[in-house]
Amino acid sequence: MAKVKTAFFCSSCGTQFAKWLGQCTACKQWNTIVEEIIQKEEKVAWQTKSSAGIKRAAKPLLINEIDSTQEIRLNTLDQELNRVLGGGIVPGSMILLGGEPGIGKSTLLLQLSLKLPYKVLYVSGEESQKQIKMRAERINPNNNSCYILTETNTQQIFKQVETVAPDVLIIDSIQTLHTDYIEASAGSISQIKETTAELIKFAKETATPVILIGHITKDGNIAGPKILEHMVDTVLQFEGDRNHVYRILRALKNRFGSTAELGIYEMLGSGLREVSNPSEILLSNREEELSGTAIASTLEGMRPLMIEIQALVSTAVYGTPQRSATGYNLKRLNMILAVLEKRAGFRLGMKDVFLNITGGISVDDPAIDLAVVASILSSNEDDAISKDICFAGEVGLSGEIRPVNRVDQRIQEAEKLGFAKIFVSKYNKITYSSKNIQIVLVSKIEELVSALF
């Protein structure tokens, strides 16, 4: 009998070691090195009859000789997913989707499988075919192009792939798969690396896109070695709170598009609904005007959003003032408070300041600084800002209002949503003109205060 070979792997970064160490020399993490069996048979990663004919020897080409025509992407018929992916699914690409348990990853991909006009093989290692059928009945009961397979062995999966010949392969999830060529338990570092390598080889040789679901750890990172994220082409993160109905899809890595795009869904009993107008969930429908609330015009990728910023300023009870921000950079909030104290003369040093961006999203666009200032001053003066006013401007350390990029697009979005007035920097070059919205130009915080209060 062949001797069983073992090696030591770091569960954080996947680095291999010959012996156990207390600290990983690559990522400097402590107590992350574990022993795993790595006995591997000398066989190809995936064996199908068609693979031998597809494989061709690569040869170098001059860069001018390479065909530069854009590859046709597969339309997912989901505008939010298309936007995040950069226009659709690229043939032969590997997409990894991560998110909290129960957030809706399986629902999103099952809904995609039932919606696609292509032949799809949905492989599940976590649910039975009857369980998937029950969910499919709620989403789209009439579908003749989606095949369901419950299997965790990659060799058996590839046999069915050769029979079905799908246009898209979906794996739920990569942590449940195992290969016969590695003597280790499913979900271990060596199994995840090997099964992912087999799927990548299959995707590249057959130009079949493969979508993987990945579990995440309690820290919010995708479970398994970090090399898993380096191996795939696109890493998507599905975010949200299970207690709320809205979900956010964003790209953490994308070799075929931008990572700045954002997709928003609403979880319903019949599946996930695309939210084409995100401002509808980020703005509260309040009947009365309340102090401490201001509307900011921001951008997520190419998409303009109107978000609501709430501030609460009150006298510090315990002597030391508190500073708290949800969805906004706390250091930037402290900077803005220092500017208001030093340049504008507002005494906020002994007051508690709490800031919140509604909708549960985080924004790092400096263009919302002006709305943050307006909401803080509104709460401090206990004077409400009209709900048909919005803001787009960056605040500098000297108290000046700095210009922001793509201001015309921000103004158009505000006009489309029915705002009557928008405050922007005097130094912005504005080419858009409209009679439906008033554009107020300000250069300093003092001008903003005199125009509002």
C-alpha positions in Angstrom: 0.0 0.0 0.0 1.3 3.4 -0.9 2.3 5.6 2.0 -0.1 8.3 2.8 1.4 11.7 2.2 0.6 14.7 4.3 1.4 18.4 4.2 0.7 21.5 6.3 -1.4 24.3 4.9 -2.3 27.8 6.2 -6.1 28.0 6.5 -5.9 31.8 5.9 -3.7 32.1 2.8 -3.3 28.5 1.6 0.6 28.5 1.8 2.0 24.9 2.0 4.7 24.0 4.6 6.7 20.8 5.2 6.1 20.9 9.0 3.9 22.6 11.5 4.6 26.2 12.5 2.9 28.4 15.1 2.9 31.4 12.8 2.4 31.4 9.0 5.4 33.1 7.4 3.4 34.4 4.5 0.4 36.1 6.1 1.7 36.3 9.7 -1.4 34.7 11.2 -1.1 32.6 14.3 -2.4 29.0 14.8 -3.8 28.8 11.2 -1.6 25.9 10.0 -3.3 22.5 9.8 -2.2 19.1 8.5 -4.0 17.5 5.5 -3.7 14.4 3.5 -2.4 15.1 -0.1 -2.1 11.7 -1.6 -2.9 12.4 -5.3 -3.3 10.0 -8.2 -1.3 10.8 -11.4 -4.4 11.5 -13.5 -5.7 14.4 -15.4 -7.9 16.8 -13.4 -11.1 16.0 -15.3 -11.5 13.2 -17.8 -14.0 13.4 -20.7 -13.7 12.1 -24.2 -14.2 15.6 -25.6 -11.3 17.1 -23.6 -8.6 15.4 -25.7 -9.9 17.0 -28.9 -10.3 20.4 -27.4 -6.9 20.7 -25.9 -4.4 22.5 -28.2 -0.8 23.4 -27.7 -0.4 27.2 -27.1 2.1 29.2 -29.1 3.3 32.8 -28.6 1.7 35.5 -30.8 2.7 39.1 -31.5 0.4 41.4 -29.7 -0.6 43.0 -33.0 -1.6 39.5 -34.4 -4.1 38.8 -31.5 -7.7 39.1 -32.5 -9.1 42.2 -30.6 -12.8 41.7 -31.4 -14.9 41.8 -28.3 -16.2 38.4 -27.1 -20.0 38.1 -27.1 -21.3 37.9 -23.5 -24.3 35.9 -22.4 -27.2 38.1 -21.5 -28.6 37.0 -18.1 -31.9 38.9 -18.6 -31.2 40.4 -15.2 -30.2 44.1 -15.6 -28.8 44.4 -12.1 -26.5 41.3 -12.5 -25.5 42.4 -16.0 -24.5 45.8 -14.6 -22.3 44.3 -11.9 -20.7 41.7 -14.2 -19.9 44.5 -16.8 -22.5 43.6 -19.4 -23.2 39.9 -19.0 -21.4 36.6 -18.5 -18.2 36.1 -20.4 -17.9 32.5 -21.9 -15.3 30.4 -20.1 -15.2 32.7 -17.0 -15.3 31.6 -13.4 -17.6 33.6 -11.1 -17.5 33.2 -7.3 -20.6 34.4 -5.3 -20.2 34.8 -1.5 -22.5 36.0 1.2 -24.0 35.4 4.6 -26.0 32.1 5.2 -29.6 32.6 4.2 -29.0 35.9 2.4 -30.3 34.5 -0.9 -27.3 33.3 -2.9 -29.0 30.0 -3.9 -32.2 31.8 -4.7 -30.4 34.3 -6.9 -28.6 31.6 -8.9 -31.7 29.4 -9.1 -33.7 32.3 -10.4 -30.9 33.0 -12.9 -31.0 29.3 -14.0 -34.7 29.5 -14.6 -34.6 32.8 -16.4 -31.6 32.1 -18.8 -32.5 31.2 -22.4 -29.6 28.7 -22.4 -29.1 25.2 -21.2 -28.1 25.3 -17.5 -26.9 22.6 -15.2 -27.5 23.5 -11.6 -25.4 21.2 -9.3 -26.3 21.3 -5.6 -24.4 19.6 -2.8 -26.6 21.0 -0.1 -30.2 20.4 -1.2 -32.1 17.5 -2.7 -33.8 17.8 -6.1 -37.3 18.0 -4.5 -36.2 20.9 -2.2 -34.9 22.8 -5.3 -38.1 22.0 -7.2 -40.2 23.5 -4.3 -38.3 26.8 -4.6 -38.4 26.7 -8.4 -42.2 26.4 -8.3 -42.4 29.8 -6.5 -40.0 31.5 -8.9 -40.7 30.1 -12.4 -42.5 26.8 -12.7 -42.4 26.7 -16.5 -38.8 26.0 -17.6 -37.5 23.4 -20.0 -33.8 24.3 -20.1 -32.6 24.0 -16.5 -31.2 20.6 -15.3 -30.9 19.9 -11.6 -28.2 17.5 -10.3 -27.5 16.7 -6.6 -23.9 15.5 -6.5 -20.6 16.4 -4.7 -18.1 14.2 -6.5 -16.4 16.2 -9.4 -15.8 13.1 -11.5 -19.5 12.2 -11.4 -20.4 15.9 -12.2 -18.1 15.9 -15.2 -19.7 12.7 -16.5 -23.1 14.4 -16.4 -21.7 17.5 -17.9 -20.5 15.5 -20.9 -24.0 14.0 -21.2 -26.0 17.3 -20.8 -23.5 19.6 -22.5 -24.7 22.7 -20.7 -24.1 26.3 -21.7 -23.7 27.4 -18.1 -22.6 25.4 -15.1 -23.7 26.4 -11.5 -22.1 24.9 -8.4 -23.8 25.2 -5.0 -21.4 25.2 -3.2 -17.7 24.8 -3.8 -17.1 23.9 -0.1 -19.3 20.7 -0.6 -17.3 19.3 -3.6 -14.6 16.7 -3.4 -12.4 14.9 -5.9 -11.2 11.3 -5.8 -7.6 12.4 -6.4 -7.2 14.0 -3.0 -7.7 12.0 0.2 -9.1 14.8 2.3 -12.5 15.8 3.6 -14.8 18.1 1.6 -14.3 21.7 2.5 -10.6 21.3 3.4 -8.0 23.6 1.8 -6.6 21.0 -0.5 -10.0 19.9 -1.7 -11.2 23.4 -2.4 -8.0 24.2 -4.4 -8.1 21.0 -6.4 -11.8 21.0 -7.2 -11.6 24.7 -8.2 -8.6 24.0 -10.4 -10.6 21.2 -12.1 -13.5 23.5 -12.8 -11.2 26.2 -14.1 -9.6 23.7 -16.5 -13.1 22.7 -17.7 -14.3 26.3 -18.1 -11.3 27.4 -20.1 -11.1 24.4 -22.3 -14.8 24.3 -23.2 -15.6 28.1 -23.0 -18.4 27.2 -20.6 -19.0 29.8 -17.8 -19.0 28.3 -14.3 -20.6 30.1 -11.3 -19.7 29.0 -7.8 -21.3 29.7 -4.5 -18.9 30.2 -1.6 -19.5 30.2 2.1 -18.1 33.0 4.2 -16.5 33.0 7.7 -17.7 34.9 10.7 -15.3 37.7 9.7 -17.2 38.2 6.4 -14.4 36.6 4.2 -15.0 33.8 1.8 -14.2 30.5 3.5 -11.2 28.6 2.4 -7.7 29.8 1.3 -7.4 33.3 -0.1 -6.0 31.8 -3.3 -9.6 30.7 -4.2 -10.4 34.4 -4.9 -7.2 34.8 -7.0 -8.0 31.7 -9.1 -11.5 32.9 -10.2 -12.2 35.7 -12.7 -14.9 37.5 -10.8 -15.8 37.7 -7.0 -19.3 38.9 -6.2 -20.5 39.7 -2.7 -24.2 39.4 -1.8 -24.9 41.7 1.2 -27.8 42.7 3.3 -29.6 41.9 6.6 -31.8 38.9 6.8 -34.3 40.9 8.8 -34.7 43.4 5.9 -36.0 42.8 2.4 -33.3 44.6 0.4 -30.0 43.0 -0.8 -27.0 44.6 -2.4 -24.8 42.8 -5.0 -21.3 44.2 -5.5 -18.1 43.0 -7.3 -15.0 42.7 -5.2 -13.0 41.6 -8.2 -13.8 41.6 -11.9 -11.4 40.9 -14.7 -14.1 41.8 -17.3 -15.6 45.0 -15.9 -15.7 47.6 -13.2 -15.7 46.8 -9.5 -17.6 50.1 -8.7 -21.0 48.9 -9.9 -23.8 48.1 -7.6 -27.0 45.9 -8.0 -30.0 46.1 -5.6 -32.6 43.5 -5.1 -35.8 43.1 -3.0 -36.5 39.7 -1.4 -40.1 38.6 -2.0 -41.9 35.4 -1.6 -41.6 34.8 -5.4 -37.8 35.4 -5.4 -35.6 38.5 -5.9 -37.0 41.6 -7.6 -34.7 43.9 -9.4 -34.8 47.5 -8.0 -34.2 49.7 -11.0 -34.7 52.9 -9.0 -32.6 52.5 -5.8 -33.5 56.0 -4.6 -37.0 54.6 -3.8 -35.5 52.6 -0.9 -32.9 55.0 0.2 -35.3 58.0 0.7 -37.9 57.8 3.5 -41.4 58.8 2.7 -41.9 61.2 5.6 -44.9 63.4 5.7 -43.6 66.1 8.1 -40.2 67.8 7.8 -37.8 66.9 10.6 -34.5 68.6 11.6 -31.3 66.8 11.1 -32.2 65.3 7.7 -30.6 66.1 4.3 -30.6 64.5 0.9 -27.3 63.9 -0.9 -26.6 63.0 -4.5 -24.0 60.3 -4.8 -22.7 57.9 -7.5 -22.1 54.2 -7.3 -20.2 53.3 -10.4 -22.1 54.8 -13.3 -25.4 55.0 -11.4 -26.5 58.2 -9.6 -28.3 57.6 -6.2 -30.2 60.0 -3.9 -29.5 59.0 -0.3 -30.9 60.3 3.0 -28.4 61.4 5.7 -29.6 61.8 9.3 -27.8 63.6 12.0 -28.5 64.1 15.7 -26.6 66.8 17.7 -27.2 67.0 21.4 -25.4 68.2 24.5 -22.8 65.7 25.9 -24.2 64.2 29.1 -21.0 62.5 30.4 -18.6 65.4 29.7 -16.7 63.6 26.9 -18.6 64.1 23.6 -19.4 61.0 21.5 -18.9 60.8 17.7 -20.7 57.9 15.9 -21.2 57.3 12.2 -23.1 54.5 10.5 -22.3 54.1 6.8 -19.9 57.0 6.8 -16.2 57.4 7.6 -15.9 58.4 11.2 -12.5 60.2 10.6 -14.1 62.2 7.9 -17.0 63.1 10.2 -14.4 64.4 12.8 -12.7 66.4 10.1 -16.0 68.1 9.0 -16.8 68.9 12.7 -13.4 70.5 13.1 -14.0 72.6 9.9 -17.4 73.7 11.2 -15.8 74.7 14.6 -12.7 76.4 13.2 -13.9 78.0 10.0 -17.6 78.5 10.4 -17.7 79.3 14.2 -20.2 76.6 15.3 -19.5 75.4 18.8 -19.8 71.6 18.5 -16.8 70.6 20.6 -18.9 69.7 23.7 -21.8 68.1 21.8 -22.6 64.5 20.9 -22.9 64.0 17.1 -24.5 60.9 15.6 -24.7 60.4 11.9 -26.6 57.7 9.9 -27.0 56.9 6.2 -30.4 55.3 5.8 -30.9 52.1 3.8 -28.1 50.2 5.4 -25.5 51.2 2.8 -21.9 52.5 3.2 -20.9 55.5 1.0 -17.3 56.9 0.6 -18.2 59.5 -2.1 -16.8 62.9 -0.9 -19.7 64.6 -2.7 -22.0 63.8 0.3 -19.9 66.1 2.5 -22.2 69.1 1.9 -25.3 67.1 2.9 -23.5 65.9 6.0 -22.8 69.5 6.9 -26.4 70.5 6.2 -27.8 67.7 8.3 -25.5 68.5 11.3 -26.3 72.2 11.2 -30.0 71.4 10.8 -30.0 69.3 13.9 -27.9 71.8 15.9 -30.2 74.6 15.1 -33.3 72.4 15.3 -34.4 73.8 11.9 -35.7 71.4 9.3 -34.5 71.5 5.7 -37.2 71.3 3.0 -37.5 67.8 1.6 -37.3 69.1 -2.0 -33.7 70.3 -1.5 -30.6 68.1 -2.2 -26.8 68.6 -2.0 -23.7 67.6 -4.0 -20.3 69.0 -2.9 -17.1 68.2 -1.2 -16.0 70.2 1.9 -12.3 71.3 2.1 -10.2 71.9 5.3 -10.5 75.7 4.8 -14.3 75.5 4.7 -14.6 75.9 0.9 -17.0 73.8 -1.2 -15.0 71.9 -3.7 -16.3 70.7 -7.1 -17.3 67.0 -7.7 -17.2 64.8 -10.8 -20.1 64.2 -13.1 -22.2 66.9 -11.6 -24.6 67.1 -14.6 -25.6 63.5 -14.1 -26.3 64.2 -10.4 -28.5 67.2 -11.3 -30.4 65.2 -13.8 -31.2 62.4 -11.3 -32.3 65.0 -8.7 -34.6 66.6 -11.4 -36.0 63.2 -12.3 -37.0 62.5 -8.7 -38.8 65.8 -8.4 -36.3 67.9 -6.3 -36.8 71.7 -6.7 -33.3 72.9 -5.6 -29.8 71.4 -5.6 -26.7 73.0 -3.9 -23.4 72.5 -5.7 -20.0 74.0 -5.7 -19.5 77.4 -7.4 -16.4 76.0 -9.1 -18.2 73.2 -10.9 -18.4 73.5 -14.7 -22.1 72.8 -15.3 -23.3 72.3 -18.9 -26.8 71.0 -18.0 -29.6 73.5 -17.8 -33.2 73.0 -16.8 -36.2 75.1 -15.7 -37.5 72.4 -13.4 -34.7 72.5 -10.8 -32.9 75.5 -9.4 -29.1 75.1 -9.2 -27.7 77.1 -6.2 -23.9 77.7 -6.4 -22.0 78.1 -3.1 -18.3 78.5 -2.5 -18.1 78.5 1.4 -20.0 77.0 4.3 -21.1 80.5 5.3 -23.0 80.9 2.0 -24.7 77.5 2.5 -25.8 78.5 6.1 -27.2 81.9 4.9 -29.1 80.2 2.1 -30.6 77.5 4.2 -31.4 79.0 7.6 
